[in-house]
Amino acid sequence: MRLATYNIEWMNNLFDDHGALLPDGARSARHGVTRAEQIQAVTTVFQALDADAVMIIEGPDDGRHRNTVTALETFAAHAGVRARRAVLGFSNDTQQEIALLYDPDVMSVRHDPQAHADAPRFDTRFAIDLDVDATQDEVVFSKPPLELAVETASGHHLRLIGAHLKSKAPHGAKTRDEVMRVSIANRRKQLAQAIWLRARITAHLEAGDALMLMGDLNDGPGLDAYEDLFGRSSVEIILGTGGQALFDPHARQALQRRLGAAPTTARFWIKPEQRFLQALLDYIMVSPDLAARAPRWRIWHPLDDPDCWAQPALRDALVTASDHFPVSLDIDL
């Protein structure tokens, strides 16, 4: 079975209000890319993935005038892929939803939000002292994680959590002091979200659940200058330690090689510096019981993966489709 996570940059812009695709010459949110070009590129990537399930990050909007499930199932029919049924959890107001496309012939999936003493439901608020002033702060998710109960056709039960943690970019800051203040505040909030998410993970592991945490964590070891101020990245918090640690080989490699080369899943153009920045942002973390099944991870990076590089149509599609690349996991379930 193959499961994947894929952040598709502003996928919402590829659909009209009725969930129909817009394969025209108008510009998509991708710089220098039309909607038709991005739709074709995403289609090519999905067909190459041939996944049983794809956790979609930045999925099309859901609200009064738009429907995420309709849009994604329309896309799946257009692409002709097996992962043709969509499920959405709590919608948000960012126009970037977290949803799953899956093959109903190989698994059944339902939205199943949880609540525990140390981790309330992700669409509520989490109380935590963020700055050690003995005062409880309330944290919310701008994009509540998607919690799914999955049963495979062979009878295996597992939990999937799709996550897209808030970016730490200091939007709106103008002076150096403002940049520092906003960056520290954003990192503090992101770490609080990671603690909240980790509490939910711990509850599942204590209950004996097989678990996958999938998505864009917008963070990684050594990614910004404020990490040392708090001691750990949110990735390290979510992974955990000891017998309840999740496993992702790319995260482990990055943690062990802070000064060396590390895998990357995203590629952004930095205009002031006239160069690309590559970063490890997308993960599939698994519980110890799933790690024991010898799963195989793959980053579909067009420049780093030899098979992607050897297929010009796929290589170009990966670059055109999004500023992130899919991460897949093959596992016997």
C-alpha positions in Angstrom: 0.0 0.0 0.0 1.3 3.5 -0.9 0.3 6.5 1.2 1.6 10.0 0.4 1.5 13.6 1.6 1.6 16.5 -0.9 1.4 20.2 -0.4 -0.1 21.6 -3.7 0.5 25.3 -3.7 -2.8 27.2 -3.8 -4.8 24.3 -5.3 -7.9 26.3 -4.6 -7.1 28.7 -7.5 -7.6 25.8 -10.0 -11.4 25.5 -9.4 -14.5 27.6 -9.8 -17.1 28.0 -7.1 -18.9 24.8 -8.3 -15.8 22.7 -8.0 -15.1 22.5 -11.7 -11.5 22.7 -12.9 -10.3 25.8 -14.8 -7.9 24.6 -17.4 -7.4 28.0 -19.1 -4.6 30.5 -19.8 -5.2 32.6 -16.7 -2.4 32.7 -14.2 -2.4 30.3 -11.3 -0.8 31.3 -8.0 2.4 29.7 -9.2 4.7 32.3 -10.6 4.8 32.2 -14.4 2.4 29.2 -14.6 -1.1 29.1 -16.0 -4.0 27.2 -14.4 -4.0 24.8 -17.4 -0.3 24.1 -16.9 -0.6 23.6 -13.2 -3.6 21.3 -13.5 -1.7 19.2 -16.1 1.4 19.1 -13.9 -0.6 18.0 -10.8 -2.4 15.4 -12.9 0.9 14.0 -14.2 2.3 13.8 -10.6 -0.8 12.0 -9.2 -0.7 9.5 -12.1 3.0 8.8 -11.4 2.3 8.5 -7.6 -0.5 6.0 -8.2 -1.1 6.2 -4.4 -3.8 4.4 -2.4 -4.2 7.6 -0.4 -2.8 11.2 -0.6 -3.0 13.6 2.3 -3.5 16.9 0.5 -2.1 20.1 2.1 -3.4 23.4 0.7 -6.4 21.7 -0.7 -9.3 23.7 -2.3 -11.4 25.9 0.0 -14.5 24.7 1.8 -17.3 27.1 2.8 -20.5 28.8 1.8 -19.6 28.9 -1.9 -17.1 26.1 -2.3 -16.8 22.5 -1.4 -13.5 20.7 -0.9 -14.8 17.2 -1.4 -16.5 18.1 -4.7 -13.4 19.8 -6.1 -11.0 17.0 -5.1 -13.3 14.3 -6.5 -13.7 16.3 -9.7 -9.9 16.5 -10.0 -9.5 12.7 -9.3 -12.0 11.9 -12.0 -10.1 14.2 -14.4 -6.7 12.6 -13.5 -8.2 9.1 -13.7 -6.5 8.0 -10.4 -7.5 5.3 -8.0 -7.5 7.7 -5.0 -10.9 9.1 -6.1 -12.9 9.5 -2.8 -12.3 12.6 -0.6 -12.7 13.3 3.1 -12.5 16.6 4.9 -12.3 17.3 8.6 -12.7 20.8 10.1 -12.6 23.5 7.5 -10.8 26.7 8.1 -10.8 30.3 6.8 -7.4 30.2 5.1 -8.6 28.8 1.7 -6.1 26.0 2.3 -7.8 22.9 3.5 -6.3 19.6 4.8 -8.1 16.6 3.1 -7.5 13.0 2.0 -8.0 11.5 -1.4 -8.2 7.7 -1.1 -9.1 4.5 -3.0 -12.4 3.2 -1.5 -11.6 -0.2 -2.9 -8.7 -0.7 -0.6 -9.7 1.3 2.5 -12.6 2.8 4.4 -12.0 6.2 5.9 -13.9 8.5 8.3 -13.3 11.8 10.0 -12.9 10.9 13.7 -11.8 13.9 15.8 -10.6 13.0 19.3 -10.4 14.8 22.7 -8.2 13.8 25.7 -7.5 15.4 29.0 -4.1 16.8 27.8 -5.2 17.5 24.2 -8.6 19.0 23.4 -10.2 18.7 20.0 -8.2 20.4 17.3 -11.0 22.8 16.5 -11.1 24.2 20.0 -8.5 25.9 22.2 -5.4 24.7 24.0 -4.3 26.3 27.3 -0.5 26.5 27.8 1.9 28.9 29.5 3.9 30.0 26.5 6.3 32.4 28.1 6.7 31.0 31.7 4.8 33.9 33.3 2.4 31.6 35.2 -0.4 32.8 32.9 -2.2 30.4 30.7 -2.3 31.4 27.0 -4.9 30.1 24.6 -3.6 28.6 21.3 -5.7 27.7 18.3 -4.9 26.0 15.0 -5.5 28.2 11.9 -5.7 24.9 10.1 -7.0 22.2 12.5 -5.3 18.9 11.9 -7.3 16.2 10.1 -7.9 13.1 12.2 -9.0 10.0 10.4 -9.9 6.4 11.3 -8.8 4.0 8.6 -9.5 0.3 8.0 -7.8 -1.4 5.1 -9.5 -4.1 3.0 -7.3 -6.6 4.7 -8.6 -5.6 8.1 -5.8 -3.4 9.5 -6.9 -0.4 11.6 -4.8 2.7 11.8 -5.0 6.4 12.6 -4.0 9.1 10.2 -3.4 12.7 11.3 -2.9 15.3 8.6 -1.2 18.5 9.8 -0.1 21.9 8.4 1.5 23.9 11.1 1.6 27.7 11.0 4.5 29.3 9.2 6.9 31.3 11.3 7.5 34.0 8.6 7.3 37.5 10.3 4.6 38.9 8.0 3.9 42.6 8.5 7.1 43.3 10.4 9.2 46.2 9.0 12.0 47.0 11.4 14.6 44.6 12.7 13.1 44.7 16.2 9.6 44.0 14.8 11.0 41.0 12.8 12.5 39.6 15.9 9.4 40.1 18.0 7.0 38.6 15.5 9.4 35.7 14.7 9.7 34.8 18.4 6.0 35.1 18.9 5.2 32.9 15.9 7.8 30.3 16.9 6.3 30.2 20.4 2.8 29.6 18.9 4.1 26.9 16.6 5.8 25.1 19.4 2.6 25.2 21.4 0.8 23.7 18.5 3.4 21.0 18.3 3.0 20.2 22.0 -0.7 20.0 21.5 -0.3 17.6 18.6 2.3 15.5 20.5 -0.2 15.1 23.4 -2.7 13.6 20.9 0.0 11.3 19.5 0.9 10.1 22.9 -2.7 9.3 23.8 -3.0 7.2 20.6 0.3 5.3 21.3 -0.7 4.6 24.9 -4.0 3.2 23.5 -2.0 0.9 21.2 -3.1 2.6 17.9 -1.1 2.3 14.7 -0.5 5.9 13.7 0.8 8.1 10.9 1.4 11.8 11.1 1.5 13.3 7.6 1.9 16.8 6.3 3.8 20.1 6.1 5.2 21.0 9.5 6.9 24.2 8.2 9.8 23.5 10.5 12.8 21.3 10.9 16.1 21.2 12.8 18.2 24.2 12.2 15.7 25.9 9.9 15.7 29.4 11.6 17.8 31.5 14.0 15.2 31.4 16.8 15.3 27.6 17.3 18.1 27.7 19.9 16.1 30.2 22.0 13.5 27.4 22.7 15.8 24.4 22.6 13.9 22.2 20.1 12.2 22.4 16.8 8.5 21.5 16.5 9.6 18.5 14.5 11.6 17.2 17.4 8.6 17.8 19.8 6.2 15.8 17.5 8.7 13.0 17.0 9.0 12.4 20.7 11.6 10.2 22.4 12.0 6.8 23.8 9.5 4.0 23.3 6.8 6.4 22.1 8.9 8.1 19.5 7.6 8.3 15.9 10.0 7.5 13.1 10.7 9.3 9.8 14.1 8.6 8.2 14.4 12.0 6.6 13.8 13.8 10.0 16.3 11.5 11.6 18.9 12.2 9.0 18.4 15.9 9.3 18.7 15.8 13.1 21.9 13.8 12.9 23.5 16.0 10.3 22.8 19.6 11.2 25.9 20.8 9.4 25.8 18.4 6.5 23.6 17.6 3.6 20.0 16.7 4.4 17.0 15.6 2.4 14.7 18.3 1.1 11.0 18.4 0.2 10.4 22.0 -0.9 12.1 24.6 -3.1 11.4 28.3 -2.8 12.6 31.3 -4.9 14.2 33.9 -2.6 13.9 37.1 -4.7 16.2 39.4 -2.8 19.0 36.8 -3.0 18.1 35.6 -6.5 18.4 32.0 -5.6 16.4 29.0 -4.5 16.1 27.8 -0.9 15.5 24.1 -0.3 14.1 22.8 3.0 12.8 19.7 4.6 9.2 20.6 5.6 7.1 17.6 4.7 7.0 14.4 6.7 5.4 11.0 7.1 6.0 9.9 10.7 5.0 6.5 11.9 4.4 4.7 15.2 6.9 2.0 16.3 4.6 -0.9 15.2 4.3 0.5 11.6 8.1 1.2 11.5 8.6 -2.5 12.3 6.9 -3.4 9.0 9.9 -2.1 7.0 8.1 0.7 5.2 9.9 2.5 2.4 9.9 6.3 2.2 10.5 8.3 -1.0 10.8 12.1 -1.6 9.7 12.7 -5.2 12.3 15.4 -5.7 12.8 16.1 -9.4 16.5 17.0 -9.0 17.5 14.5 -6.3 15.5 11.3 -7.1 17.1 9.5 -10.0 13.9 8.0 -11.3 12.2 11.4 -11.3 15.2 13.0 -13.0 15.2 10.2 -15.7 11.6 11.0 -16.7 11.5 14.6 -18.2 7.7 14.8 -18.3 7.5 13.9 -14.6 10.5 16.0 -13.6 9.0 19.1 -15.2 5.6 18.4 -13.8 7.0 18.2 -10.3 8.6 21.6 -10.7 5.5 23.2 -12.3 2.9 21.7 -9.9 4.0 23.1 -6.6 6.8 24.5 -4.5 6.6 21.3 -2.5 7.3 17.7 -3.6 5.3 14.6 -2.6 6.6 12.3 0.1 5.4 8.7 -0.2 5.5 5.6 2.0 5.1 2.0 0.8 4.0 -0.4 3.5 2.5 -3.9 3.7 -0.9 -3.5 5.3 
